[in-house]
Amino acid sequence: MTALADKTRPAGFTSRFHPVAEHSYTLPAHYYYDPEVAEREREEIWFKNWLLAGYLADLQNPGDYITTRILDQFVFVIRGKDMNLRAYYNVCMHRGHVLLEGKGNAKMITCPFHAWTYDDKGALKAAGNAENVADFDHADFSLVPVQVEEFLHMAFVNLDPNASSLASRAGDLADMVNGVLPNLSELKYVRRDTYELRANWKLMGDQLECYHCPVIHPQVMGGEDSYLDLSFDSQEHGIWSVDISWGNDEVIEKIRNVLPFDIGPESMVQNVYIWFLFPNLIVMTHHGPPNFKVAQIMPTAIDNMIRHIDHFVLNDPPTEYELAQMDNHMNTAVPQDRESIEKQMVGIRSKGYTQGRLMVDAEHSWRSEHGVHFFDDLVWHALNGDSYEVDDQKSVVG
């Protein structure tokens, strides 16, 4: 495979990113700001992977629909009269107007521009004045389908018509989440928090390590009053991973009076679980009452992204303990991560930096950055296949 035509690649630079985590450097710095890299990601990552579209709670009845956006591609998902989910590009086949916005219920899908009307199977059923147009065939103007799949009470879409199913690639992820949260189906969506980060989207995936935790999140780990042990058990499985920070209810009871938030009279969630699904989804559960957070990112520019965090808890409206748990994450951990990611983006653009070293130890301890390599290697493989530039691979790109 030939090298990417990356305009900002330093002259004479050879990447030392390695397929083996223990020997690998980071992704090259220009991968985070090169327009050619971003364009390749668009086609090979964003348009070929399973991405969250929304929640099945909004798709319970025939005609229920949700809309989503993948970069500049608009898609909607609809529950058919036969109760099957279907997804289509959200564009009228007449002159390209967007068909649906937001979420709602539509027995028929009618374009707001010229009232062309489609059924839930994407067939054009009505086009005004069609009877007077030569050789007009309704069958020529069906909506273009998109792959859709139900997974973990969510609807996912994939713009690649040849992509293998999400269940076949990440079924064990669903099993593990349901094992940790057996009452997941009872949790209710109560809040969405949205914020922007002035950084390349991959820097969020590069957070899959806890080397930074005692430094950036001392209230959580590494201090006398921290409520988690120095632990970060990472497991990688194809296109998903899980990171577990172990807790101890006895320890929590001893420091309950100095916890950053009141976890309530008892904690059903003993450990912190962070699951990652490539390329952009992180689902989490934290100490406290049963909770589930769904965080997704989407790039809005090479050096900018938007992140949504959807909160699920047992009660609607949330109890004071559930609110405290959500607020602690959003008001403490998120600003800490945000500041470090944005400053990292500034530094990566420095002419004095081309590539760093991943700190991966043989034990894959809590300080090891093998989780970062897991994410970065998925990115590398999507863009470059099995070709690496390191000399000992005998397969130099370019």
Buried (B, 14 or more C-beta within 10 A) or exposed (E): EEEBEBEBBEEEBBBBBBBEBEBBBBBBBBBBBBEBBBEBBBEBBBBBBBBBBBBBEBBEEBBBBBBBEBEEBBBBBBBBEEEEBBBBBBBBBBEEBBBBEEBEBBEEBBBEEBEBBBBBBBEBEEBEEEEEEEEEEBEEBBBEEBBBBBBBBBBBBBBBEEBEBBBEBBEEBBEBBBEBBEEBEEBBBBBEBEEEBBBBBBBBBBBBBBBBBBEBBBBBBBEEEBBBBBBBBBBBBEBBBBBBBBBEEEEBEEEEEEBBBBBBEEBBBEBBBBBBBBBBBBBBBBBBBBBBBBBBBBBEEBBBBBBBBBBBBBBEEBEEBBBBBBBBBBEBBBEBBBEBBBEBBEEBBEEEEBBBEBEBEEEBBBBBBBBBBBBBBBBBBBBBEEBBBBEEBEEEBE
